[in-house]
């Protein structure tokens, strides 16, 4: 049996935090360690974690980076841990077998990383529900270096909202890039793929995880994605182009809207255009004045090991951008 640790970065986790931890401790699969790294939460996030028995690492809010924070969590673990399972504070395990199902992926010795299926929360907006269904289907799949020609940048798609990493593969590939502001999972998984490891999507391992951003939040999010793609575009040559995946997503979303709420078609187009504006703005410069105010983008430090596009925060929604622009600037 493999030794598993669950690792979660936190900041003001909110009212659902207690339930999130309860679902972790209800897992049938034995968990050796639960640990959080907290960035100066002002609510009771840390107190609740400690009361549950979780380990706590505290860092300054200004020191938080997605890559370095997760590296710190791994560094704090005992050597006996075989699988590092990362989650986000807003992801809730949907079944008492979620961890066991995820760990089963590593029965295949070629698998370096496995990520689970994200289900929309009960109160998820219809467009967000479609996003989860499109990007996290009901069928398990596995991808490796030999699949790059077929899947392109989808080959290294992964989400640290619920993903497990084999210790051996993590160490061999150098872990998460410490200076990554976002997309740390995509960078590491791309590195694993190129080194011969495989990535498995484990549909039977489920979490509830969804968001509903307003237009301002979406614009800034895609602005940051654009900048990330500009900075980490070097490996695109190895993973090809997105092809017709974007068009598939747009068609799927329109069909979904027509089946459920036809008037949402107009909102869908508005959101895609809004994201396109943010994405293009992010491609152009590191510090710009956006439509909604000052950009939140920081000047990133390039990671010398791997330069790659970011898959985590875009998913199917980002595919809209490719469908609308046909030939993105960075490609």
C-alpha positions as CSV (number, residue, x, y, z in Angstrom):
1,X,0.0,0.0,0.0
2,X,1.3,3.4,-1.0
3,X,1.8,6.1,1.6
4,X,-0.2,9.2,0.8
5,X,-0.1,12.8,2.0
6,X,-2.7,15.5,1.2
7,X,-1.3,19.0,0.7
8,X,-3.3,22.2,0.5
9,X,-2.3,25.9,0.1
10,X,-4.8,28.1,2.1
11,X,-5.9,31.7,2.5
12,X,-9.1,32.6,4.3
13,X,-10.7,29.3,3.4
14,X,-14.1,30.4,4.6
15,X,-17.2,28.6,5.9
16,X,-16.8,25.4,3.9
17,X,-13.3,24.7,5.2
18,X,-14.5,22.5,8.1
19,X,-16.5,20.3,5.7
20,X,-13.6,20.1,3.3
21,X,-11.4,18.6,6.0
22,X,-14.2,16.3,7.3
23,X,-14.4,14.8,3.8
24,X,-10.7,14.2,3.7
25,X,-10.7,12.4,7.1
26,X,-13.7,10.3,6.0
27,X,-11.7,8.7,3.2
28,X,-11.5,4.9,3.4
29,X,-7.9,4.9,2.1
30,X,-5.4,5.6,4.9
31,X,-3.8,9.0,4.7
32,X,-0.5,9.4,6.4
33,X,-0.4,13.2,6.5
34,X,-2.6,16.2,5.9
35,X,-0.7,19.5,5.7
36,X,-1.6,23.1,4.7
37,X,0.6,26.1,3.9
38,X,-1.2,29.2,5.0
39,X,-0.6,32.8,3.7
40,X,-1.6,34.9,6.7
41,X,-5.3,34.0,6.8
42,X,-7.4,36.5,8.9
43,X,-10.2,34.0,9.6
44,X,-10.1,30.7,11.5
45,X,-8.5,28.6,8.6
46,X,-5.4,27.7,10.6
47,X,-7.3,27.0,13.9
48,X,-9.7,24.7,12.1
49,X,-6.8,22.9,10.4
50,X,-4.9,22.4,13.6
51,X,-8.0,21.2,15.4
52,X,-8.5,18.5,12.7
53,X,-5.0,17.2,13.2
54,X,-3.5,18.7,10.0
55,X,0.0,20.1,10.0
56,X,0.4,23.8,9.4
57,X,3.1,25.8,7.7
58,X,2.7,29.6,7.8
59,X,4.3,32.0,5.3
60,X,3.9,35.7,4.6
61,X,1.2,36.6,2.1
62,X,3.6,38.5,-0.1
63,X,5.9,35.4,-0.3
64,X,3.2,33.1,-1.8
65,X,3.9,31.6,-5.1
66,X,2.0,28.6,-6.4
67,X,5.3,26.8,-7.2
68,X,7.3,27.6,-4.1
69,X,4.4,27.1,-1.7
70,X,3.8,23.5,-2.9
71,X,7.5,22.8,-2.9
72,X,7.6,23.8,0.8
73,X,4.7,21.4,1.5
74,X,6.6,18.5,-0.1
75,X,9.9,19.4,1.7
76,X,8.1,19.2,5.1
77,X,6.9,15.6,4.5
78,X,8.6,12.5,5.9
79,X,10.6,10.4,3.4
80,X,8.1,7.5,3.6
81,X,5.4,9.4,1.5
82,X,5.0,7.8,-1.9
83,X,2.2,9.9,-3.4
84,X,1.8,13.7,-3.0
85,X,-1.9,14.6,-3.4
86,X,-2.5,18.3,-3.9
87,X,-5.9,19.9,-3.5
88,X,-7.2,23.5,-3.3
89,X,-9.1,24.7,-0.3
90,X,-12.4,25.0,-2.3
91,X,-12.3,21.4,-3.7
92,X,-14.4,18.9,-1.8
93,X,-13.9,15.2,-2.1
94,X,-17.1,13.8,-3.6
95,X,-16.8,10.2,-2.4
96,X,-15.2,8.3,0.5
97,X,-13.3,6.5,-2.2
98,X,-11.9,9.5,-4.0
99,X,-8.4,9.1,-2.7
100,X,-8.3,5.4,-3.2
101,X,-9.5,5.8,-6.8
102,X,-6.8,8.4,-7.5
103,X,-4.1,6.2,-5.9
104,X,-5.1,3.3,-8.1
105,X,-3.8,5.2,-11.1
106,X,-0.2,4.6,-9.7
107,X,-0.6,0.8,-10.0
108,X,0.7,1.5,-13.5
109,X,4.4,2.1,-12.9
110,X,4.7,4.4,-15.9
111,X,2.2,6.9,-14.4
112,X,3.9,9.9,-12.8
113,X,0.9,12.1,-12.2
114,X,-2.9,11.5,-12.0
115,X,-5.7,14.0,-11.6
116,X,-9.3,13.5,-10.8
117,X,-12.7,14.4,-12.2
118,X,-14.1,17.8,-11.1
119,X,-17.8,17.9,-10.7
120,X,-19.7,21.2,-10.6
121,X,-21.0,22.2,-7.2
122,X,-24.8,22.2,-6.7
123,X,-25.0,25.9,-7.0
124,X,-22.7,26.2,-10.1
125,X,-23.7,28.5,-12.9
126,X,-24.8,26.5,-16.0
127,X,-21.9,27.7,-18.1
128,X,-19.5,26.6,-15.3
129,X,-21.2,23.3,-15.1
130,X,-20.7,22.8,-18.8
131,X,-17.0,23.7,-18.5
132,X,-16.5,21.0,-15.9
133,X,-18.4,18.4,-18.0
134,X,-16.5,19.2,-21.1
135,X,-13.0,19.1,-19.6
136,X,-13.6,16.3,-17.1
137,X,-15.6,13.6,-18.9
138,X,-16.8,10.3,-17.4
139,X,-14.0,8.2,-19.1
140,X,-10.6,7.6,-17.7
141,X,-7.7,8.2,-20.0
142,X,-3.9,8.1,-20.0
143,X,-1.4,10.2,-22.1
144,X,2.3,10.0,-22.7
145,X,5.0,11.4,-25.0
146,X,3.7,9.2,-27.9
147,X,0.3,11.0,-27.7
148,X,1.6,14.5,-28.3
149,X,0.9,14.5,-32.0
150,X,-2.7,13.5,-31.3
151,X,-3.5,15.6,-28.3
152,X,-1.1,18.5,-28.6
153,X,-1.2,20.8,-25.5
154,X,-4.0,18.6,-24.0
155,X,-1.3,16.0,-23.4
156,X,-0.1,17.7,-20.3
157,X,-3.4,19.0,-19.0
158,X,-3.7,18.6,-15.2
159,X,-5.2,20.5,-12.3
160,X,-3.8,20.8,-8.8
161,X,-7.3,21.2,-7.5
162,X,-7.1,17.4,-7.2
163,X,-3.9,15.7,-8.5
164,X,-1.4,13.2,-7.2
165,X,2.3,13.0,-8.0
166,X,4.5,9.9,-7.7
167,X,7.5,10.8,-5.5
168,X,10.0,9.3,-7.9
169,X,8.7,11.2,-10.9
170,X,8.4,14.5,-8.9
171,X,12.0,14.2,-7.7
172,X,13.3,13.2,-11.2
173,X,11.7,16.2,-12.8
174,X,12.8,18.7,-10.2
175,X,9.4,19.4,-8.6
176,X,7.3,22.5,-9.2
177,X,9.1,25.6,-10.6
178,X,9.6,27.7,-7.5
179,X,8.9,31.1,-9.2
180,X,5.7,30.0,-11.0
181,X,2.9,32.5,-10.3
182,X,0.4,30.1,-11.8
183,X,0.4,26.9,-13.9
184,X,2.9,25.1,-11.7
185,X,1.1,21.8,-12.4
186,X,1.2,22.2,-16.2
187,X,4.9,23.0,-16.1
188,X,5.7,19.9,-14.0
189,X,3.5,17.6,-16.0
190,X,4.9,18.8,-19.3
191,X,8.4,18.0,-17.9
192,X,7.2,14.6,-16.8
193,X,5.7,13.8,-20.2
194,X,8.9,14.7,-22.0
195,X,10.9,12.6,-19.6
196,X,8.8,9.5,-20.5
197,X,6.3,9.5,-17.6
198,X,2.6,9.3,-18.3
199,X,-0.3,11.4,-17.0
200,X,-3.6,9.7,-16.1
201,X,-7.0,11.3,-15.9
202,X,-8.9,9.2,-13.3
203,X,-12.6,9.8,-13.8
204,X,-13.5,7.6,-10.9
205,X,-11.7,9.9,-8.5
206,X,-14.0,12.8,-8.0
207,X,-14.2,16.2,-6.3
208,X,-16.7,19.0,-6.3
209,X,-15.0,22.1,-7.6
210,X,-16.4,25.0,-9.6
211,X,-16.3,28.8,-9.7
212,X,-18.4,31.6,-11.0
213,X,-16.4,34.7,-11.9
214,X,-17.8,38.0,-12.9
215,X,-16.6,39.7,-16.1
216,X,-14.0,41.8,-14.2
217,X,-12.6,38.7,-12.5
218,X,-12.5,36.7,-15.8
219,X,-10.8,39.5,-17.7
220,X,-8.0,39.7,-15.1
221,X,-7.7,36.0,-14.9
222,X,-7.2,35.7,-18.7
223,X,-4.9,38.7,-18.7
224,X,-2.7,36.7,-16.4
225,X,-3.0,33.6,-18.5
226,X,-1.9,35.6,-21.6
227,X,1.2,36.8,-19.8
228,X,1.9,33.3,-18.6
229,X,1.6,31.9,-22.1
230,X,4.0,34.6,-23.3
231,X,6.6,33.8,-20.7
232,X,6.4,30.1,-21.0
233,X,5.8,29.5,-24.6
234,X,9.1,27.8,-25.5
235,X,7.8,24.3,-25.3
236,X,4.8,24.8,-27.6
237,X,6.9,23.5,-30.5
238,X,7.0,20.1,-28.8
239,X,3.2,20.0,-28.1
240,X,2.0,21.4,-31.4
241,X,-1.2,23.6,-31.8
242,X,-4.6,23.2,-30.3
243,X,-6.3,22.5,-33.7
244,X,-10.1,22.3,-33.7
245,X,-10.5,21.8,-29.9
246,X,-11.6,25.4,-29.4
247,X,-14.3,25.1,-32.0
248,X,-15.5,21.9,-30.4
249,X,-15.8,23.6,-27.1
250,X,-17.7,26.6,-28.4
251,X,-20.2,24.4,-30.3
252,X,-20.6,22.2,-27.2
253,X,-21.3,25.2,-25.0
254,X,-23.9,26.6,-27.5
255,X,-25.6,23.3,-27.7
256,X,-25.6,23.0,-23.9
257,X,-27.2,26.5,-23.6
258,X,-29.8,25.7,-26.2
259,X,-30.8,22.6,-24.4
260,X,-30.9,24.1,-20.9
261,X,-31.2,27.9,-21.1
262,X,-31.2,29.3,-24.6
263,X,-30.7,33.0,-23.5
264,X,-27.4,32.0,-22.1
265,X,-26.0,31.9,-25.6
266,X,-25.6,35.6,-25.5
267,X,-23.8,35.5,-22.2
268,X,-21.5,32.8,-23.6
269,X,-20.5,35.0,-26.5
270,X,-19.9,38.0,-24.2
271,X,-17.8,36.0,-21.8
272,X,-15.7,34.5,-24.6
273,X,-15.1,38.0,-26.1
274,X,-14.2,39.4,-22.6
275,X,-11.7,36.6,-22.0
276,X,-10.2,37.2,-25.5
277,X,-9.6,40.9,-24.6
278,X,-8.0,39.9,-21.3
279,X,-5.8,37.2,-22.9
280,X,-4.6,39.5,-25.7
281,X,-3.8,42.3,-23.2
282,X,-1.8,39.8,-21.2
283,X,0.2,38.8,-24.3
284,X,1.2,42.3,-25.0
285,X,2.9,43.5,-21.8
286,X,3.6,42.6,-18.2
287,X,2.3,45.7,-16.6
288,X,-0.7,47.3,-18.3
289,X,-3.8,49.2,-17.5
290,X,-6.7,46.9,-18.1
291,X,-10.3,47.7,-18.9
292,X,-11.1,47.2,-15.3
293,X,-8.1,48.9,-13.7
294,X,-4.4,48.1,-12.9
295,X,-3.3,44.6,-13.9
296,X,-2.5,42.2,-11.1
297,X,0.3,40.6,-13.1
298,X,3.7,40.5,-11.6
299,X,6.8,40.2,-13.6
300,X,7.6,36.5,-13.4
301,X,11.0,34.8,-13.2
302,X,11.5,32.4,-16.0
303,X,11.9,28.8,-15.1
304,X,15.0,27.4,-16.9
305,X,14.0,23.8,-16.8
306,X,10.8,24.0,-18.8
307,X,9.0,26.7,-20.8
308,X,5.4,25.7,-21.4
309,X,1.8,27.0,-21.8
310,X,-0.5,26.8,-18.9
311,X,-3.3,24.3,-18.9
312,X,-4.7,24.4,-15.4
313,X,-6.5,27.7,-15.3
314,X,-7.8,27.6,-18.9
315,X,-9.3,24.2,-19.5
316,X,-12.1,24.3,-22.0
317,X,-12.9,27.9,-21.4
318,X,-9.6,29.0,-22.8
319,X,-10.3,26.9,-25.9
320,X,-12.9,29.6,-26.8
321,X,-9.9,32.0,-27.4
322,X,-8.4,29.7,-30.0
323,X,-11.8,29.3,-31.7
324,X,-12.2,33.1,-31.9
325,X,-8.7,34.0,-32.9
326,X,-7.8,31.1,-35.2
327,X,-4.1,31.8,-35.0
328,X,-3.1,33.2,-31.5
329,X,-0.1,35.5,-31.5
330,X,2.1,33.1,-29.5
331,X,1.6,30.2,-31.9
